């Protein structure tokens, strides 16, 4: 039987983060990944030799002393990651079709506040109040400071009020409320369901700056691989835990892998979907309330993604990355509803990739999607989908392509689709129960699966724990890492890495 200090299950950004964090603190770590390679949705895929982003497209937080900047610095991979900032107003655009309104978002918190006031001169008081509240939430959130994070963060009043309620209290302007809700696309939850606090935590860094990363999520994977080689971190792909055995005093003695190996460890940290964790833990050691709570978690919104290239060099406006958010209406609650009868919200992202000295303009269009849209084919498998599904998929590809050309008519003869992925594709590729983009919905008053679980040496982290997305998933790993490493050793480690 093999022994490790810690087992980490899942090698998305959360699993990579906590594995390295533990390894850097002198612990022996086994990182298990069900897929044939590490990275989860960070990992790019290639078509025609061109790389396309799977699930990681852009982020905020790269500014000095930002939470992402600090986490990358502590992990020793800051210099491996090269942000490509979305620097010009026109490159971060929001379009509301029904209202025939176009908004360009500049770089910088105060610049955005000023721009919003230019767009809505009668709403200056509401705009000031909204952005002051967003900033105050983040300043009061201790988990956004690596020196002060804890498994029992202070809950604030804004955790118990919805984004919708705050906006309705600030303004009657439907379009302004829609624009202020625009970053709901970055957590996949309706304004009526997400707390104002969590929406603020997701949005704050994006208001300060937005950037892609050179080589996308592969840059993170490469950086982690190089750092893993410096520590006692063993990676096993195609591997997962099948059973927890030898349980005494609510502590797992051995973990049985799919290949039959038995592993013992001091701590096991799951960074996979909560419902996947529930399948592994022996239910006789769990309360009915715990089981029902996990089963009640709802999936966040997902996307139907179309991946294409613009083949004509004449179509190139700029080599800078661009993000365009297309909203058929300012009613964001409707757009993040599986039963929305109208066209879905869509995000179009463009960037250039250079392969063998040749540059390609890559265009990725993501249209909001839900498990309900593919309910008829939920039991199908990759490469064995029925004709009905293939018809559905082609219709969505055609509709998305038409919307792209409508926005960018100059690409009419040069835009070519090279791949597409439905929510089922994401489900099966990423071993996620629903294929949602952001794990579970982060709803008001919901007690997420996070930290120590009913089995005392088992923990949960990941984007379904604290906040969705790259930054939220990494934050959860630092918080759980502190609990595993111990407060004093963690504080010494963080202080050393940040102050050096």
Secondary structure, DSSP 8 states (H G I E B T S, - for coil): -EEEEEEEE--SHHHHHHHHHHHHTT--EEEEESSSSS-GGG--EEETTEEE-SS---B---STTSHHHHHHHHHT-GGG--EEE--SGGGEEEEETTTTEEEE--SSHHHHHHHHHHH-GGGHHHHHHHHHHHHHHHHH-GGGSTTT--SS----GGGGSBHHHHHHHH---HHHHHHHTGGGGGTT--TTTSBHHHHHHHHHHHHH--EEETTHHHHHHHHHHHHHTTTTEEEEET--EEEEEEEETTEEEEEEETTS-EEEEEEEEE-S-HHHHHHHS-GGGS-HHHHHHHHH--B--EEEEEEEEE--GGG---SS-EEEEEESSS-HHHHT-TT--S---EEEEEEEEEETTEEEEEEEEEEEE-GGGGGGGTT--TT---HHHHHHHHHHHHHHHHHHHHH-GGGTTTEEEEEEE-HHHHHHHHT-SS--SSSB---TT---S-EE-SSTTEEE-STTTS-SHHHHHHHHHHHHHHHHH-HHHHHHHHHHHHH-
